[in-house]
Amino acid sequence: MVSLRLENIRKTYGAVDVIKGVSFDVAQGEFVVFVGPSGCGKSTLLRMIAGLEEITAGNLLIDGLRVNDVAPDRRGLAMVFQSYALYPHMTVADNMGFALRLAGVDRDERREKVEEAARILQLETLLDRKPANLSGGQRQRVAIGRAIVRNPKIFLFDEPLSNLDAALRVQTRMELVALHRKLAGTMIYVTHDQVEAMTMADRIVVLRAGVVEQIGRPLDLYNKPANVFVAGFIGSPKMNLIKAMIGSVGDRTAECLLEGGHSIAIAPFAGLAKGLAVTVGIRPDMFRLSDAGPVEGTVLLIEQLGKETLIHVDAGGQEPLTVSHEGQGAMELGQKIRLSIDMARIHYFDENGARIEPNRIPISA
């Protein structure tokens, strides 16, 4: 069942287009994450769904009903903001039940709903405290509890973890995923952090400059990015994107000339021709240290992370290559190394940045 549908949604401020014709569905019970760089329109889109921003054009449907002109408090949604927005003079219980009080819900029912939300969020022992006596993670759970008690059709989260430190973000992220499973509710979550998106979402909506670049499951976006923007945005460390040109083309192999003067042999595919400009995408873990590797470079920076070592290599291109070496690599700055590539996993993009599927129609068997 479709819980939310966006049909060619647009938002303009004067002559400036901020959201440029966005369309997609969110299924009942789905956890969808909007991700993209700052200024891409993800929070604006969320606020349009919430009714906090006017929709310039297009249709917004909740449970099949058009709600463009329906007031925010009548849409059946609950929003959790980046700032906790708790009332400092109220207890946790009063903060969580305040919206119900405004809606005229009687005291016994309010208490029952608040206690149930507190049980789910493990806040039972904190109901009599005030926000000043809570940690950042506890305050965020109170803000989430305020949404839960309303039993909304859809939960909306606008970068709710950005004010937390790194360790607490990971913990709260896990709690939100568990909460989604427990409530089986529809959730839409905005973040600029692609790691959050990858680890939390059923589906990810990747936005850039008000346009949807790709929608899909996290591993689908990781394994088959639609274009160079998604390829460079999804994945940590990010994919190496190398400008290249096709050299000679044979029946079984073709020459791919990478910027920096390196040449690799690739499997030919339909549309391949000498002189064709492409972008080659290689994730850091697709490189291997190899004395016989086709790519040579100089070590610029070494990041020892314990279970892996990130090596930044000057291979003569516009940007250094990032290489992920399993374990604790012993090497020095300035050292010359050679790299081989896992060719079965390499990505190709055309001169416009769109994905090429090289194995779809091979030139010869």
C-alpha positions in Angstrom: 0.0 0.0 0.0 1.3 3.5 -0.9 1.5 5.7 2.2 2.9 8.8 0.4 3.0 9.8 -3.2 4.8 12.8 -4.7 3.7 13.8 -8.3 6.0 16.2 -10.1 6.5 18.3 -6.9 8.1 21.7 -7.5 9.1 24.6 -5.2 10.2 28.0 -6.4 11.2 31.1 -4.5 10.6 33.9 -7.0 12.6 32.9 -10.1 14.7 30.3 -8.3 13.8 26.7 -8.7 14.6 24.8 -5.5 12.7 21.5 -6.1 12.5 20.7 -9.8 9.7 18.1 -10.4 10.2 15.3 -7.9 8.1 12.2 -8.2 8.2 8.9 -6.2 6.1 6.7 -3.8 6.8 5.7 -0.3 5.2 2.4 0.7 3.4 1.7 4.0 6.0 0.8 6.7 9.0 1.8 4.6 12.0 3.6 5.9 13.1 6.1 3.2 16.1 8.4 3.6 16.7 11.6 1.6 20.4 12.2 1.2 22.5 14.7 -0.6 24.9 17.6 -0.1 24.0 20.8 1.7 21.6 22.9 -0.3 20.3 20.0 -2.5 16.7 20.6 -1.3 16.2 17.5 1.0 15.0 19.5 4.0 12.8 21.7 1.8 11.2 18.6 0.4 10.6 17.2 3.8 9.0 20.5 5.0 6.7 20.4 1.9 5.6 17.0 2.9 5.0 18.2 6.5 3.0 21.3 5.3 5.6 23.8 6.6 6.5 24.9 3.1 3.9 25.7 0.4 4.0 23.5 -2.7 4.4 25.6 -5.9 3.2 22.9 -8.3 2.5 19.1 -8.4 0.4 16.9 -6.1 1.2 15.5 -2.6 -1.0 12.5 -1.6 -1.1 10.8 1.8 -3.1 7.5 1.8 -4.4 8.5 -1.7 -5.8 11.9 -0.6 -4.4 15.1 -2.1 -3.1 17.2 0.9 -1.5 20.2 -0.8 -3.8 22.6 0.9 -4.4 20.7 4.1 -2.9 22.3 7.3 0.1 20.6 8.9 -1.8 19.5 12.0 -4.4 17.8 9.9 -2.1 15.7 7.8 -1.5 13.0 10.4 2.3 13.4 10.4 4.8 13.9 13.2 8.1 15.7 12.7 11.4 15.4 14.7 13.7 18.4 14.1 17.4 18.8 14.2 17.0 20.9 17.4 15.2 19.0 20.1 12.7 21.9 20.6 11.8 20.8 24.2 10.1 23.1 26.6 12.7 23.6 29.4 10.2 24.3 32.2 8.3 21.0 31.5 9.1 17.5 32.6 9.8 14.8 30.1 6.3 13.5 30.6 4.7 16.9 30.0 6.9 17.5 26.9 5.9 14.2 25.4 2.2 14.7 26.1 1.9 18.4 25.3 0.6 17.9 21.7 -2.1 15.5 23.1 -3.0 18.1 25.7 -3.5 20.8 23.0 -5.6 18.3 21.1 -7.9 17.9 24.1 -7.0 14.3 24.9 -8.0 13.5 28.5 -5.4 13.2 31.2 -5.7 9.4 31.7 -5.3 8.7 28.0 -2.4 11.1 27.8 -0.6 9.4 30.6 -1.2 6.0 29.1 0.2 7.0 25.7 3.2 8.8 27.3 4.0 5.8 29.5 3.8 3.4 26.4 6.2 5.7 24.4 8.5 5.9 27.4 8.6 2.1 27.6 9.5 1.8 24.0 12.3 4.4 24.2 13.5 3.3 27.7 12.6 6.6 29.3 10.5 5.3 32.1 12.8 6.4 34.9 13.2 9.9 33.4 9.6 11.0 33.1 9.9 13.5 36.0 13.1 15.1 34.9 13.4 18.3 33.0 15.5 18.7 29.7 18.4 20.4 31.5 19.0 17.2 33.4 19.1 14.9 30.3 22.0 14.0 28.0 21.8 14.9 24.3 20.7 11.3 23.4 18.0 11.3 26.0 16.7 14.7 24.8 16.5 13.3 21.3 14.6 10.3 22.5 12.1 12.6 24.2 11.6 14.5 20.9 11.0 11.1 19.2 8.6 10.1 22.0 6.6 13.3 21.5 6.1 12.1 17.9 5.2 8.5 18.9 2.4 9.5 21.2 0.6 11.1 18.3 0.4 7.7 16.5 1.1 9.5 13.1 0.6 8.1 9.7 4.2 9.0 8.8 7.2 10.0 10.9 9.4 12.8 9.5 13.0 13.2 10.7 15.1 16.3 9.7 18.7 15.5 10.5 17.9 14.4 14.1 21.4 13.1 14.9 23.5 16.0 13.7 23.8 17.6 17.2 25.1 14.3 18.8 28.8 13.3 19.1 30.0 10.4 16.9 29.6 7.6 19.4 26.1 8.7 20.4 25.1 9.1 16.7 25.9 5.4 16.1 24.0 4.3 19.2 20.9 6.5 18.4 21.0 5.4 14.8 20.7 1.7 16.0 17.9 2.7 18.3 16.0 4.4 15.4 16.3 1.3 13.2 15.1 -0.9 16.1 12.2 1.6 16.7 11.2 1.3 13.0 11.0 -2.4 13.3 9.0 -2.3 16.5 6.5 0.3 15.3 6.3 -0.9 11.7 5.7 2.8 10.9 6.4 4.8 7.7 9.5 6.9 8.2 11.1 9.6 6.1 14.6 10.7 7.3 16.8 13.5 6.0 20.6 13.4 6.3 23.7 14.6 4.5 25.6 11.6 6.0 25.6 8.8 3.4 26.8 6.3 6.1 23.5 7.0 8.0 21.6 6.5 4.7 23.3 3.2 3.9 22.8 1.7 7.3 19.3 2.8 8.1 17.3 3.0 4.8 15.0 0.5 3.1 15.4 2.9 0.1 17.5 6.0 -0.5 16.5 9.0 -2.5 19.7 10.8 -3.7 19.1 14.5 -4.4 21.3 17.1 -6.0 20.2 20.7 -6.7 16.5 19.9 -6.3 16.6 16.9 -8.7 16.4 13.2 -7.8 19.6 11.5 -9.2 18.7 8.0 -8.2 16.3 6.0 -5.9 17.0 2.5 -4.7 18.1 0.1 -2.0 21.4 1.0 -0.4 23.4 -1.8 -2.0 21.8 -1.2 -5.4 23.1 2.4 -5.3 26.5 1.2 -4.1 26.9 -1.5 -6.7 25.2 0.2 -9.6 25.3 4.0 -9.2 23.3 5.7 -12.0 25.9 8.4 -12.6 29.2 9.9 -11.4 27.5 12.0 -8.8 25.9 9.0 -7.0 29.1 7.0 -7.5 31.1 9.7 -5.7 28.5 10.4 -3.0 27.6 6.8 -2.0 30.4 4.9 -0.3 33.0 5.7 2.3 35.8 6.2 1.4 34.3 7.6 -1.8 34.9 6.0 -5.2 37.9 7.1 -7.3 36.6 8.7 -10.5 39.3 8.7 -13.1 39.1 10.4 -16.5 40.1 8.1 -19.3 40.0 7.5 -23.1 39.6 4.3 -25.1 42.7 3.3 -27.1 42.8 0.3 -29.4 39.8 -2.1 -29.4 40.1 -5.8 -30.1 37.7 -8.7 -30.2 38.5 -9.8 -26.6 40.3 -6.8 -25.0 40.4 -3.1 -25.3 42.9 -0.5 -24.1 41.7 2.1 -21.6 44.1 5.0 -21.2 43.8 6.5 -17.7 44.8 10.1 -16.9 48.3 10.1 -15.5 49.6 7.9 -18.4 48.5 4.5 -17.2 46.9 1.9 -19.4 44.6 -1.0 -18.4 43.1 -3.8 -20.4 39.3 -4.0 -20.3 36.6 -6.3 -21.7 35.1 -4.6 -24.8 31.4 -3.7 -24.9 28.9 -2.4 -27.4 29.4 1.2 -28.4 33.1 1.1 -27.5 35.3 2.9 -30.0 38.8 4.3 -30.2 38.9 7.8 -28.8 35.8 7.5 -26.7 36.0 9.6 -23.5 34.9 7.7 -20.3 35.1 8.0 -16.6 36.4 4.9 -14.8 35.1 4.3 -11.3 37.3 2.3 -8.9 36.4 1.9 -5.2 39.4 2.0 -2.8 39.0 -1.7 -1.9 39.2 -2.7 -5.6 42.9 -1.8 -5.7 45.6 -4.3 -4.6 49.3 -3.7 -4.0 51.1 -5.6 -6.7 54.6 -5.3 -8.2 53.1 -6.2 -11.6 50.2 -3.8 -11.4 49.5 -1.4 -14.3 49.1 1.7 -12.1 52.2 3.3 -10.5 52.2 6.1 -8.0 53.8 7.8 -5.0 52.4 7.5 -1.4 51.2 11.0 -0.3 49.3 10.1 2.9 48.8 7.1 5.1 45.8 6.6 7.4 46.2 3.7 9.8 42.7 2.7 10.9 43.7 -0.7 12.5 41.7 -3.2 10.5 42.6 -1.3 7.3 45.0 1.2 6.0 43.9 4.0 3.7 46.7 5.0 1.3 46.5 8.2 -0.8 48.5 7.9 -3.9 49.6 10.4 -6.5 49.3 8.5 -9.8 49.6 11.6 -12.0 45.9 12.4 -12.3 43.9 15.5 -11.2 43.2 13.9 -7.8 45.1 11.4 -5.6 43.8 7.8 -5.6 42.5 6.4 -2.4 43.5 2.8 -1.8 42.1 0.6 1.0 44.7 -2.0 2.1 43.4 -4.7 4.5 45.3 -4.7 7.8 48.1 -2.5 8.9 50.2 -1.7 5.9 53.9 -0.9 6.5 55.0 1.8 4.0 56.4 5.2 4.0 55.5 8.6 2.6 57.1 9.2 -0.8 57.3 5.4 -1.5 56.7 4.2 -5.0 54.0 1.5 -5.3 52.2 -0.3 -8.0 48.5 -1.2 -8.0 46.4 -3.9 -9.7 42.6 -3.5 -10.1 39.7 -5.9 -9.6 38.5 -5.5 -13.2 35.3 -7.6 -12.5 34.0 -4.7 -10.3 35.1 -1.7 -12.3 32.5 1.0 -13.2 32.3 3.0 -16.4 30.5 6.3 -17.1 30.0 8.1 -20.4 31.1 11.7 -21.2 27.8 13.0 -19.7 28.4 11.1 -16.4 25.7 8.4 -17.0 26.4 4.8 -16.1 27.6 2.4 -18.8 26.8 -1.3 -18.4 29.8 -2.9 -20.0 28.7 -6.5 -19.6 25.2 -6.1 -20.9 26.0 -6.5 -24.6 29.5 -7.7 -25.2 31.0 -7.3 -28.7 32.2 -10.9 -28.8 31.9 -13.9 -26.6 
